[in-house]
């Protein structure tokens, strides 16, 4: 089956609260594509094969410029500029507990 791209709207309160992040249940084939602030909400896009029924948990957390990055960070994914509030955040994939 062909792959597809899907958008997930993330829980803003947990995402921006230091040390919390958000955990999503995603298709096991999901590959991160992008992360943006769209229409007042944080959104993430991923590509996946919808014929695969297995899933995996992935955790994401934002860190502000100058904030310490947790040792649980697996990899940097994207830097996002929020000009309406004058801040820059950095999205990381985190270890899942």
PyMOL commands that set and color helices and strands:
alter all, ss='L'
color gray80, all
select helices_A, chain A and resi 12-16
alter helices_A, ss='H'
color red, helices_A
select strands_A, chain A and resi 3-9+22-27+31-38+41-49+55-64+73-82+87-94
alter strands_A, ss='S'
color yellow, strands_A
deselect
rebuild
show_as cartoon
